[in-house]
Every structure is written in C-alpha cells, then in structure tokens.
Amino acid sequence: MDKIEKLYNEFLSCVECLQDALNVTFGEALTETFDNLENDQIKVEVGAPDPETVKLLSQKYSQLHYKKLTQQVKVQIYTYLLLKDVEEDGLNANQLPTPLTISTIIAMFMQKLLPNKSLLLADPAIGMGDLMFSVVNQLKSANHSKVNFKLIGIDNDETMLNFTDIGAQLNKLKIDLYCQDALTPWLFSNPDVVISDLPIGYYPLDDNAVNFTTKSEKGHSFAHLLFIEQIIKNLQPGGYAFLLVPQAILSGKGGSDFMPWLSEKVALRAIVELPDSMFKNKLNQKAVLVFQNHGNDVHTSEVFLTKLDTLKKEKDLIKLNVKLNEWYTKNID
C-alpha cells in the first residue's frame, strides 16, 4: 500500500468516525474533519461529539501528522474524499467536480487574454470550488502570479460553500463566499473575470425568470441561459467570461436563437468543443465558451473554434496550445 492510499484510509476512518458520532452526511463530516484539522481543535456543539469520541478522534488525528503534510498532499487527499462523497451522498450532476483537463484549458485562455493587474474573479455557481482553485493555482505555477486575484464565489447550497471554504484553506487562498440565488442581484462589485461550470437544467422560479431576455416563452426557463445573461449584466465593461456550457446551445437548433443574441451582447473569443468520449450521453456534451463584455477598446476578432477529439494525453493539450498561440498572434496580440 503506497503512502497516499494509506493516508486516504486513515483520513476516511476519521471522517466516518465523526459521521457516526454526529449522525450527519459524509460531506458534512468531511468538511468538519478538515475544519478540525486546520484549526487544530475538535469542535463540540451541544455535547456532540461525546467525550469518548473526542478522545478517539484526537488519537486518530495525531496519527495523521497533519501539520507535517504538504499542501499538495492535503489537497490530493481532500479531492479523493470529495469523489467518495459523490458516491456516498448521491450528489447530482451539477454538484460534481469539474475535470482537471477542463480547468487546464480555461487556464490556458486566461493566461493569454487577461491583463497583468489586480482582478476580481467570481464564480456564480462555485459548487465545491475545484474549478476556481485549480485555475488559479495553474496560473500561479505558469508564472502568471503578477495577477493578484480577489476571489468570490456564489452558491445557493450551504454544503457546497462549506466544501469551497475548506478547499480555499487547503489551497492557501482567500475567498469571499455568498449563499444566494445567483440569478438575483449580486452582493459585490462587478467582477473583471467570471469562470464557471454552469448548472444545467430548468430554473424553477418563473417570477424571477421573467426579468431575463433568455427566458422561455412557456414553462420553466433554462438555468444555464439565464446564468449567461446574468454574467453579462454583471461583468465589468471589457471583462472576460470563461464558461463550461452545454454544447447544444452553441450550434444547431439549440443555438439558432441564442447565438445571434449572444453575438450582439458580447465579443465572442473562443468555442472549444470537448471530446465526445468525455460524456456518456451525447445530449450532455459540453464546450468551453470564452467571451469579452463590450467596452472601450474592445474589438471583434476571428473566433477561435476547435473540436477536440481526445484529451487523454499531454500532447493533446500541447496541440491545443499551439493553435491558441497562432490564433492569439493573429487576432489579439
């Protein structure tokens, strides 16, 4: 058994012990476990967990040697346990972690397009926070650390925000979190950049959907379309959005109404269709959409369009980066 597998099992034992003692979900026990470890103190509320469990947890925690673990190892173990939570708590598709290769693609575009200055970066559907943290860490490691990001996340699910809070602590990042419906007015300044793996499905609050041009004429409206409109409304002039969206809204029948509308509202920069093999159901296929809000000195350009056949090897990302460099030199630089 290698070191990571051994550590994973030891952490898992801690989480399950706390879960049994508190009679809570795996996810709630997971976030509280890491909160205890980060603060070096076992939280007790209304006598729970009981003294016997506190003693047992103290022994288990000491065996982890948590303070001696590297940040990378902590994040790795936490990520594996998040995947365990997907199975344990039956999270829905909109709550699942975003694949690392997708965050790498978004980071590649951000590195090319964003100016070197302090930027307010928001995710209005932050979920577990994995997309934002992965992108920011990749930009830092790519010597793009001149950009000082102020991070903000929105989600209407407190459990997801708890995951994000722990993820931020483990990644040594500061973030302001807002528990609200992201399709109501945002409670912070207009961001310079938005990144998000948009929730897909119907938005149930028809009384609020009527405030959006992209609402459906009959029945519930598509949440992902409303989110895109909300992002455009809130982005700073000239601000960028890097979004993971349903591929169906960008082409064919699904895009026949939406794309002309979007093309008028923003300057389209890129559409990257992800490999079919990433999705079990063809109807669930996604794409990375990049656009820039209208503003002073914002010009239209040739849109970077590509369909990726595979992302299984590093050379696939290298080929994409070569294409991106050629497009950038020709259209943006």
Summary of the structure (lengths in Angstrom):
residues: 333
radius of gyration: 21.2
end to end distance: 50.3
largest distance: 66.8
contacts: 1021
relative contact order: 0.10
helix: 51%
strand: 17%
